[in-house]
Amino acid sequence: PCPVPCSGGFQLRWRKSGGPPLRACQGPWAQTKSCNMGSCPGCRCPPGQLIQDGRCVPISSCRCGLPSANASWELAPAQAVQLDCHNCTCVNGSLACPDLACPLLGPWSAWSRCSAVCGGGIKERRRSCMGHPGAAPCHAQDTEQQQECNLQRCPECPPGQVLSTCATSCPRLCLHLQP
């Protein structure tokens, strides 16, 4: 019988000498024959391939799955993504991430004052990053953050007046231009 139920196997048979002594047999002593060459049912692929989208594809063409809170991401082969402090790459259907310690990040500072009292400005905050030998490098996105602020429209002042530039705690008023 065939040694495997599916995906291809080989049967081997030997010939026994059953004739008179010293009589030469014609043909080979052994024969092989392929058997059960059909694909196995279920999620099986030939060596070097994996099932994806219901069909077998080369491992080098496999996408990587990355679960998240409300869905999952799929990365194409060789596509990179940042996880924690590491740049990981999709290789052969698996994420390859460097085996480096993450740098030590300090606490965030308080947000700066908004750069504008109205019409849209930017506020910033920062924190320290302490790298150490053999650790992943510090990146700007880990140590600096910016956020839009005071997005409300500025009041329009009549001709000859300008908007006051006092802190946000005082009322925004139109002031007469000084001669």
N, CA, C and O of each residue as an XYZ file, in Angstrom:
716
protein
N       0.828     -1.198      0.000
C       0.000      0.000      0.000
C       0.871      1.261      0.000
O       2.055      1.220      0.334
N       0.248      2.382     -0.385
C       0.955      3.673     -0.406
C       1.198      4.127      1.034
O       0.299      4.019      1.868
N       2.396      4.634      1.342
C       2.695      5.015      2.729
C       2.007      6.306      3.186
O       1.963      6.564      4.389
N       1.463      7.134      2.270
C       0.777      8.367      2.651
C      -0.605      8.400      2.004
O      -0.777      7.875      0.903
N      -1.601      9.011      2.671
C      -2.950      9.010      2.121
C      -3.179     10.058      1.024
O      -4.141      9.949      0.264
N      -2.295     11.083      0.931
C      -2.490     12.147     -0.053
C      -1.205     12.958     -0.194
O      -0.241     12.740      0.541
N      -1.197     13.884     -1.133
C      -0.060     14.771     -1.423
C       1.178     14.041     -1.925
O       2.275     14.598     -1.883
N       1.029     12.838     -2.387
C       2.114     12.138     -3.060
C       2.998     11.284     -2.186
O       3.534     11.730     -1.171
N       3.132     10.066     -2.601
C       4.034      9.129     -1.951
C       4.629      8.225     -3.020
O       4.353      8.389     -4.209
N       5.445      7.271     -2.591
C       6.046      6.323     -3.530
C       5.905      4.918     -2.981
O       6.050      4.673     -1.784
N       5.620      4.009     -3.890
C       5.613      2.595     -3.536
C       6.861      1.970     -4.143
O       7.267      2.318     -5.252
N       7.454      1.057     -3.413
C       8.676      0.390     -3.855
C       8.411     -1.109     -3.875
O       7.830     -1.652     -2.935
N       8.829     -1.768     -4.929
C       8.726     -3.229     -4.942
C      10.034     -3.817     -5.428
O      10.725     -3.250     -6.275
N      10.354     -4.980     -4.860
C      11.588     -5.699     -5.165
C      11.236     -6.998     -5.875
O      10.177     -7.587     -5.660
N      12.126     -7.405     -6.694
C      11.943     -8.688     -7.361
C      12.802     -9.717     -6.643
O      13.963     -9.467     -6.319
N      12.214    -10.859     -6.408
C      12.960    -11.947     -5.774
C      13.414    -12.916     -6.856
O      12.721    -13.153     -7.846
N      14.563    -13.447     -6.640
C      15.061    -14.460     -7.578
C      14.367    -15.770     -7.241
O      14.515    -16.298     -6.138
N      13.623    -16.280     -8.183
C      12.908    -17.528     -7.911
C      13.200    -18.601     -8.947
O      12.614    -19.684     -8.913
N      14.091    -18.304     -9.853
C      14.391    -19.258    -10.921
C      15.534    -20.183    -10.541
O      16.020    -20.161     -9.410
N      15.948    -20.983    -11.485
C      17.059    -21.907    -11.231
C      18.333    -21.135    -10.883
O      18.498    -19.998    -11.324
N      19.215    -21.717    -10.120
C      20.475    -21.059     -9.767
C      21.257    -20.675    -11.018
O      21.208    -21.349    -12.047
N      21.976    -19.573    -10.889
C      22.837    -19.015    -11.928
C      22.073    -18.518    -13.147
O      22.686    -18.176    -14.158
N      20.751    -18.471    -13.069
C      19.978    -17.946    -14.190
C      19.846    -16.435    -14.012
O      19.390    -15.993    -12.957
N      20.221    -15.640    -14.984
C      20.195    -14.181    -14.896
C      18.766    -13.679    -15.066
O      18.045    -14.110    -15.966
N      18.370    -12.765    -14.189
C      17.054    -12.133    -14.300
C      17.163    -10.965    -15.264
O      18.180    -10.273    -15.310
N      16.126    -10.758    -16.014
C      16.074     -9.644    -16.950
C      15.368     -8.461    -16.285
O      14.357     -8.649    -15.608
N      15.897     -7.228    -16.473
C      15.252     -6.025    -15.945
C      15.757     -5.661    -14.559
O      16.586     -6.366    -13.983
N      15.242     -4.536    -14.021
C      15.719     -4.043    -12.728
C      15.223     -4.914    -11.571
O      14.212     -5.609    -11.675
N      15.973     -4.851    -10.468
C      15.618     -5.594     -9.258
C      14.520     -4.887     -8.464
O      13.768     -5.521     -7.724
N      14.439     -3.561     -8.628
C      13.445     -2.808     -7.859
C      12.728     -1.825     -8.772
O      13.282     -1.354     -9.765
N      11.482     -1.525     -8.414
C      10.692     -0.537     -9.151
C      10.010      0.393     -8.140
O       9.601     -0.027     -7.058
N       9.902      1.675     -8.531
C       9.145      2.625     -7.712
C       7.992      3.158     -8.542
O       8.072      3.249     -9.767
N       6.927      3.504     -7.853
C       5.742      4.029     -8.520
C       5.133      5.093     -7.611
O       4.980      4.872     -6.409
N       4.782      6.256     -8.185
C       4.135      7.289     -7.373
C       2.702      6.863     -7.072
O       2.072      6.135     -7.839
N       2.203      7.348     -5.917
C       0.849      6.980     -5.506
C       0.197      8.118     -4.726
O       0.889      8.962     -4.156
N      -1.108      8.139     -4.703
C      -1.906      9.127     -3.963
C      -1.372     10.550     -4.164
O      -1.033     11.241     -3.203
N      -1.306     10.967     -5.421
C      -0.727     12.267     -5.763
C      -1.694     13.438     -5.545
O      -1.268     14.591     -5.624
N      -2.960     13.186     -5.278
C      -3.926     14.266     -5.073
C      -3.640     15.060     -3.809
O      -3.015     14.555     -2.876
N      -4.107     16.324     -3.783
C      -3.925     17.173     -2.603
C      -4.715     16.628     -1.429
O      -5.790     16.051     -1.592
N      -4.167     16.821     -0.258
C      -4.868     16.435      0.960
C      -6.012     17.415      1.202
O      -5.870     18.602      0.908
N      -7.135     16.949      1.728
C      -8.218     17.873      2.057
C      -7.816     18.738      3.248
O      -6.970     18.346      4.052
N      -8.428     19.915      3.356
C      -8.145     20.792      4.490
C      -7.092     21.818      4.137
O      -6.885     22.139      2.967
N      -6.433     22.327      5.154
C      -5.493     23.439      4.997
C      -4.067     22.938      4.869
O      -3.236     23.217      5.734
N      -3.776     22.222      3.837
C      -2.418     21.721      3.649
C      -1.916     22.166      2.285
O      -2.652     22.171      1.298
N      -0.672     22.531      2.260
C      -0.032     22.956      1.013
C       1.274     22.194      0.870
O       1.780     21.638      1.845
N       1.820     22.163     -0.334
C       3.124     21.521     -0.524
C       4.197     22.233      0.296
O       4.001     23.378      0.704
N       5.315     21.579      0.540
C       6.409     22.231      1.272
C       6.805     23.540      0.591
O       6.850     23.622     -0.636
N       7.091     24.565      1.401
C       7.489     25.866      0.871
C       6.324     26.771      0.538
O       6.525     27.884      0.051
N       5.086     26.306      0.797
C       3.908     27.122      0.528
C       2.988     27.107      1.742
O       3.017     26.185      2.556
N       2.167     28.158      1.842
C       1.159     28.260      2.893
C      -0.161     28.632      2.248
O      -0.192     29.187      1.150
N      -1.259     28.322      2.938
C      -2.567     28.674      2.394
C      -2.891     30.120      2.750
O      -2.754     30.539      3.899
N      -3.323     30.869      1.744
C      -3.716     32.261      1.941
C      -4.819     32.565      0.947
O      -4.688     32.269     -0.241
N      -5.900     33.152      1.420
C      -7.064     33.442      0.578
C      -7.574     32.182     -0.117
O      -8.027     32.239     -1.261
N      -7.499     31.050      0.572
C      -8.037     29.804      0.050
C      -7.167     29.096     -0.968
O      -7.602     28.105     -1.555
N      -5.958     29.569     -1.196
C      -5.082     28.875     -2.146
C      -3.653     28.859     -1.610
O      -3.285     29.662     -0.752
N      -2.873     27.945     -2.123
C      -1.484     27.815     -1.690
C      -0.622     28.842     -2.426
O      -0.709     28.985     -3.646
N       0.205     29.549     -1.665
C       1.108     30.545     -2.248
C       2.503     30.320     -1.684
O       2.633     29.786     -0.582
N       3.559     30.714     -2.410
C       4.915     30.589     -1.862
C       5.030     31.373     -0.556
O       4.453     32.452     -0.421
N       5.768     30.833      0.392
C       5.928     31.485      1.696
C       6.429     32.918      1.519
O       6.016     33.808      2.263
N       7.308     33.154      0.551
C       7.856     34.501      0.347
C       6.788     35.502     -0.097
O       7.020     36.709     -0.030
N       5.619     35.025     -0.549
C       4.532     35.905     -0.984
C       3.459     36.092      0.082
O       2.477     36.796     -0.155
N       3.624     35.478      1.242
C       2.599     35.548      2.291
C       2.573     36.912      2.964
O       3.611     37.514      3.241
N       1.358     37.378      3.218
C       1.170     38.616      3.972
C       1.273     38.302      5.463
O       1.183     37.146      5.876
N       1.461     39.344      6.255
C       1.524     39.206      7.711
C       0.275     39.826      8.310
O      -0.138     40.913      7.904
N      -0.323     39.148      9.265
C      -1.478     39.672      9.976
C      -1.041     40.330     11.265
O      -0.164     39.825     11.966
N      -1.654     41.462     11.577
C      -1.326     42.191     12.796
C      -2.641     42.576     13.460
O      -3.299     43.516     13.015
N      -3.043     41.858     14.532
C      -4.328     42.170     15.163
C      -4.290     43.524     15.866
O      -3.254     43.942     16.382
N      -5.433     44.201     15.878
C      -5.556     45.452     16.625
C      -6.899     45.430     17.348
O      -7.657     44.470     17.211
N      -7.199     46.463     18.108
C      -8.384     46.472     18.959
C      -9.690     46.329     18.171
O     -10.587     45.608     18.610
N      -9.817     46.989     17.032
C     -11.094     46.969     16.321
C     -11.042     46.300     14.951
O     -12.062     46.258     14.262
N      -9.912     45.785     14.540
C      -9.786     45.107     13.241
C      -8.438     44.414     13.213
O      -7.838     44.164     14.258
N      -7.973     44.111     12.042
C      -6.604     43.610     11.928
C      -5.985     44.207     10.676
O      -6.659     44.435      9.671
N      -4.697     44.451     10.762
C      -3.950     44.987      9.630
C      -3.352     43.821      8.886
O      -3.064     42.774      9.467
N      -3.168     44.009      7.597
C      -2.401     43.057      6.810
C      -1.254     43.810      6.173
O      -1.441     44.867      5.571
N      -0.072     43.255      6.315
C       1.121     43.856      5.731
C       1.566     43.016      4.549
O       1.581     41.788      4.626
N       1.925     43.665      3.468
C       2.448     42.975      2.290
C       3.869     42.497      2.580
O       4.534     43.043      3.460
N       4.341     41.487      1.852
C       5.731     41.060      2.044
C       6.680     42.245      1.906
O       6.529     43.062      0.997
N       7.648     42.340      2.797
C       8.675     43.392      2.866
C       8.141     44.723      3.389
O       8.918     45.667      3.529
N       6.836     44.834      3.685
C       6.302     46.074      4.253
C       6.731     46.173      5.713
O       6.794     45.166      6.418
N       7.026     47.397      6.164
C       7.500     47.618      7.536
C       6.433     48.324      8.361
O       5.590     49.049      7.832
N       6.488     48.096      9.667
C       5.588     48.744     10.617
C       6.363     48.957     11.910
O       7.238     48.160     12.248
N       6.047     50.027     12.634
C       6.724     50.271     13.910
C       5.861     49.725     15.036
O       4.705     50.121     15.186
N       6.420     48.819     15.825
C       5.778     48.264     17.008
C       6.652     48.597     18.197
O       7.831     48.244     18.229
N       6.080     49.274     19.171
C       6.849     49.806     20.297
C       7.977     50.662     19.711
O       7.709     51.641     19.015
N       9.214     50.306     19.984
C      10.328     51.106     19.456
C      11.008     50.407     18.284
O      12.070     50.846     17.845
N      10.425     49.341     17.775
C      11.086     48.542     16.740
C      10.453     48.726     15.372
O       9.233     48.837     15.249
N      11.294     48.756     14.347
C      10.831     48.706     12.970
C      10.808     47.245     12.565
O      11.857     46.619     12.417
N       9.600     46.694     12.386
C       9.430     45.284     12.048
C       9.067     45.170     10.570
O       8.428     46.061     10.012
N       9.474     44.072      9.943
C       9.251     43.855      8.520
C       8.559     42.517      8.312
O       8.865     41.537      8.991
N       7.622     42.482      7.366
C       6.922     41.246      7.017
C       7.844     40.384      6.148
O       8.205     40.769      5.036
N       8.217     39.215      6.672
C       9.106     38.291      5.966
C       8.509     36.888      6.054
O       8.305     36.370      7.152
N       8.230     36.276      4.920
C       7.717     34.902      4.863
C       6.490     34.693      5.742
O       6.362     33.656      6.392
N       5.580     35.679      5.767
C       4.341     35.538      6.516
C       4.457     35.794      8.005
O       3.479     35.618      8.731
N       5.631     36.209      8.485
C       5.834     36.506      9.906
C       6.517     37.859     10.049
O       7.292     38.276      9.187
N       6.214     38.539     11.159
C       6.882     39.816     11.419
C       8.261     39.566     11.993
O       8.406     38.858     12.989
N       9.270     40.143     11.370
C      10.648     40.054     11.862
C      10.977     41.378     12.541
O      10.999     42.430     11.903
N      11.232     41.307     13.849
C      11.536     42.504     14.640
C      12.920     42.347     15.251
O      13.282     41.256     15.692
N      13.704     43.434     15.283
C      15.034     43.329     15.891
C      14.917     43.037     17.387
O      13.988     43.494     18.053
N      15.855     42.285     17.886
C      15.864     41.899     19.292
C      16.682     42.913     20.084
O      17.757     42.599     20.594
N      16.156     44.140     20.178
C      16.849     45.226     20.874
C      15.978     45.729     22.016
O      14.751     45.731     21.918
N      16.613     46.152     23.087
C      15.872     46.770     24.184
C      15.395     48.148     23.742
O      16.070     48.820     22.961
N      14.249     48.566     24.234
C      13.746     49.903     23.919
C      14.456     50.928     24.795
O      14.839     50.619     25.923
N      14.634     52.151     24.285
C      15.255     53.195     25.115
C      14.313     53.580     26.256
O      13.110     53.322     26.204
N      14.886     54.203     27.286
C      14.094     54.639     28.436
C      13.551     56.036     28.167
O      14.310     56.959     27.872
N      12.236     56.186     28.272
C      11.586     57.465     28.006
C      11.138     58.092     29.316
O      10.553     57.421     30.166
N      11.417     59.399     29.477
C      11.004     60.128     30.666
C       9.547     60.544     30.576
O       8.888     60.273     29.572
N       9.032     61.203     31.618
C       7.637     61.663     31.593
C       7.477     62.854     30.644
O       8.433     63.584     30.380
N       6.265     63.038     30.141
C       5.977     64.167     29.264
C       5.957     65.458     30.073
O       5.505     65.469     31.219
N       6.445     66.544     29.480
C       6.337     67.872     30.090
C       4.883     68.331     29.964
O       4.079     67.691     29.287
N       4.558     69.438     30.618
C       3.239     70.045     30.431
C       3.179     70.610     29.007
O       4.213     70.896     28.404
N       1.970     70.768     28.479
C       1.822     71.364     27.153
C       2.234     72.831     27.208
O       1.961     73.519     28.191
N       2.882     73.301     26.168
C       3.252     74.718     26.069
C       1.990     75.551     25.846
O       0.919     75.011     25.569
N       2.128     76.866     25.971
C       1.025     77.766     25.667
C       0.781     77.697     24.157
O       1.720     77.507     23.383
N      -0.453     77.847     23.748
C      -0.795     77.812     22.325
C      -0.134     78.988     21.614
O      -0.043     80.084     22.165
N       0.318     78.757     20.408
C       1.029     79.795     19.650
C       0.097     80.879     19.105
O       0.575     81.891     18.593
N      -1.207     80.692     19.202
C      -2.165     81.703     18.730
C      -3.378     81.706     19.657
O      -3.745     80.669     20.209
N      -4.004     82.883     19.829
C      -5.180     82.974     20.697
C      -6.449     82.565     19.969
O      -7.449     82.239     20.609
N      -6.426     82.576     18.657
C      -7.565     82.130     17.857
C      -7.064     81.868     16.440
O      -5.933     82.215     16.099
N      -7.901     81.264     15.632
C      -7.529     81.022     14.247
C      -6.614     79.826     14.049
O      -6.151     79.587     12.934
N      -6.346     79.077     15.095
C      -5.513     77.874     14.992
C      -4.063     78.125     15.321
O      -3.400     78.946     14.688
N      -3.582     77.420     16.304
C      -2.184     77.503     16.700
C      -1.668     76.111     17.022
O      -2.347     75.115     16.772
N      -0.472     76.046     17.576
C       0.167     74.775     17.923
C       0.648     74.856     19.363
O       1.188     75.875     19.795
N       0.445     73.768     20.099
C       1.071     73.642     21.412
C       1.938     72.389     21.377
O       1.660     71.455     20.625
N       2.985     72.371     22.191
C       3.970     71.290     22.148
C       4.263     70.771     23.546
O       4.045     71.453     24.548
N       4.765     69.541     23.580
C       5.320     68.994     24.817
C       6.467     68.071     24.444
O       6.542     67.589     23.314
N       7.358     67.827     25.393
C       8.564     67.029     25.136
C       8.840     66.099     26.310
O       8.304     66.259     27.407
N       9.697     65.120     26.035
C      10.203     64.250     27.102
C      11.592     63.765     26.720
O      11.979     63.806     25.552
N      12.331     63.311     27.713
C      13.705     62.857     27.473
C      13.704     61.410     26.986
O      12.752     60.659     27.200
N      14.786     61.051     26.332
C      14.985     59.679     25.861
C      16.421     59.293     26.179
O      17.367     59.952     25.747
N      16.567     58.229     26.930
C      17.901     57.758     27.318
C      18.186     56.452     26.579
O      17.686     55.392     26.954
N      18.997     56.544     25.526
C      19.416     55.344     24.821
C      20.592     54.721     25.543
O      21.271     55.389     26.323
N      20.835     53.459     25.291
C      22.006     52.797     25.863
C      22.576     51.852     24.820
O      21.872     51.476     23.882
N      23.829     51.462     24.962
C      24.454     50.608     23.943
C      23.628     49.344     23.692
O      23.188     48.674     24.626
N      23.433     49.041     22.436
C      22.676     47.847     22.059
C      21.174     48.043     22.096
O      20.424     47.097     21.855
N      20.718     49.251     22.392
C      19.276     49.518     22.439
C      18.817     50.132     21.125
O      19.620     50.625     20.332
N      17.525     50.091     20.917
C      16.951     50.754     19.749
C      17.173     52.260     19.887
O      17.234     52.764     21.009
N      17.294     52.988     18.780
C      17.550     54.432     18.859
C      16.310     55.201     19.313
O      15.186     54.708     19.222
N      16.538     56.410     19.799
C      15.451     57.325     20.153
C      14.939     57.972     18.864
O      15.729     58.334     17.991
N      13.629     58.116     18.748
C      13.024     58.740     17.572
C      12.278     59.996     17.996
O      11.776     60.078     19.117
N      12.206     60.970     17.102
C      11.544     62.240     17.410
C      10.092     62.024     17.829
O       9.609     62.710     18.730
N       9.383     61.081     17.192
C       7.975     60.886     17.542
C       7.805     60.350     18.961
O       6.708     60.413     19.517
N       8.882     59.823     19.554
C       8.827     59.348     20.937
C       9.101     60.463     21.934
O       8.764     60.332     23.111
N       9.707     61.561     21.484
C      10.141     62.603     22.419
C       9.473     63.959     22.199
O       9.617     64.847     23.040
N       8.752     64.145     21.105
C       8.113     65.429     20.811
C       6.696     65.189     20.321
O       6.451     64.301     19.504
N       5.765     65.989     20.827
C       4.386     65.927     20.346
C       3.887     67.340     20.100
O       4.230     68.272     20.827
N       3.073     67.485     19.067
C       2.432     68.760     18.763
C       0.944     68.519     18.638
O       0.500     67.439     18.249
N       0.181     69.545     18.976
C      -1.267     69.430     18.900
C      -1.839     70.781     18.491
O      -1.368     71.826     18.940
N      -2.856     70.753     17.636
C      -3.513     71.998     17.246
C      -4.315     72.522     18.432
O      -4.787     71.747     19.264
N      -4.463     73.833     18.501
C      -5.211     74.442     19.598
C      -5.854     75.745     19.131
O      -5.492     76.293     18.090
N      -6.806     76.228     19.911
C      -7.515     77.487     19.639
C      -7.944     77.584     18.175
O      -7.573     78.514     17.460
N      -8.724     76.612     17.758
C      -9.140     76.520     16.357
C     -10.298     77.462     16.009
O     -10.620     77.639     14.834
N     -10.924     78.064     17.024
C     -12.058     78.949     16.744
C     -11.601     80.146     15.906
O     -10.461     80.599     16.010
N     -12.514     80.642     15.079
C     -12.190     81.784     14.217
C     -11.934     83.022     15.058
O     -12.549     83.223     16.105
N     -11.030     83.832     14.587
C     -10.756     85.106     15.246
C     -11.872     86.087     14.890
O     -12.389     86.064     13.772
N     -12.248     86.958     15.849
C     -13.244     87.976     15.496
C     -12.659     88.931     14.459
O     -11.456     89.194     14.439
N     -13.522     89.433     13.616
C     -13.065     90.389     12.611
C     -13.167     91.790     13.195
O     -14.215     92.191     13.701
N     -12.091     92.509     13.121
C     -12.052     93.862     13.661
C     -12.375     94.861     12.555
O     -12.032     94.650     11.392
N     -13.038     95.947     12.930
C     -13.309     96.985     11.925
C     -12.008     97.642     11.468
O     -10.989     97.521     12.148
N     -12.026     98.325     10.344
C     -10.815     99.008      9.867
C     -10.255     99.938     10.942
O     -11.006    100.640     11.620
N      -8.944     99.937     11.090
C      -8.275    100.782     12.060
C      -8.110    100.134     13.421
O      -7.564    100.756     14.332
N      -8.581     98.866     13.586
C      -8.438     98.170     14.860
C      -7.762     96.820     14.629
O      -7.842     96.258     13.536
N      -7.091     96.299     15.671
C      -6.444     94.981     15.607
C      -6.879     94.167     16.815
O      -7.288     94.718     17.837
N      -6.788     92.874     16.687
C      -7.147     91.965     17.773
C      -6.083     92.027     18.858
O      -4.890     92.023     18.557
N      -6.506     92.085     20.125
C      -5.540     92.107     21.228
C      -4.755     90.805     21.258
O      -5.273     89.760     20.864
N      -3.523     90.857     21.716
C      -2.657     89.675     21.760
C      -2.368     89.239     23.185
O      -1.328     88.635     23.447
N      -3.277     89.538     24.114
C      -3.044     89.139     25.501
C      -3.242     87.636     25.656
O      -3.664     86.959     24.720
N      -2.935     87.123     26.835
C      -3.051     85.688     27.104
C      -4.506     85.245     26.964
O      -5.414     86.075     26.916
N      -4.714     83.964     26.901
C      -6.056     83.429     26.682
C      -7.004     83.734     27.832
O      -8.218     83.633     27.657
N      -6.490     84.105     29.004
C      -7.378     84.377     30.138
C      -8.078     85.732     30.024
O      -9.107     85.944     30.665
N      -7.549     86.636     29.237
C      -8.215     87.936     29.105
C      -9.140     87.901     27.892
O      -8.948     87.080     26.996
N     -10.142     88.782     27.851
C     -11.049     88.754     26.692
C     -10.327     89.191     25.421
O      -9.433     90.037     25.447
N     -10.741     88.593     24.319
C     -10.177     88.981     23.030
C     -10.949     90.198     22.542
O     -12.148     90.127     22.273
N     -10.259     91.279     22.436
C     -10.905     92.532     22.059
C     -10.230     93.142     20.849
O      -9.057     92.894     20.569
N     -10.995     93.937     20.150
C     -10.411     94.721     19.068
C      -9.913     96.030     19.674
O     -10.662     96.718     20.367
N      -8.686     96.366     19.423
C      -8.077     97.583     19.966
C      -7.806     98.556     18.830
O      -7.489     98.161     17.708
N      -7.940     99.850     19.154
C      -7.642    100.877     18.155
C      -6.142    100.918     17.912
O      -5.349    100.791     18.844
N      -5.766    101.094     16.678
C      -4.352    101.245     16.342
C      -3.841    102.544     16.930
O      -4.553    103.549     16.934
N      -2.647    102.536     17.414
C      -2.044    103.739     17.990
C      -1.437    104.553     16.855
O      -0.852    103.988     15.931
N      -1.571    105.887     16.916
C      -0.996    106.708     15.846
C       0.512    106.683     15.865
O       1.151    107.322     15.029
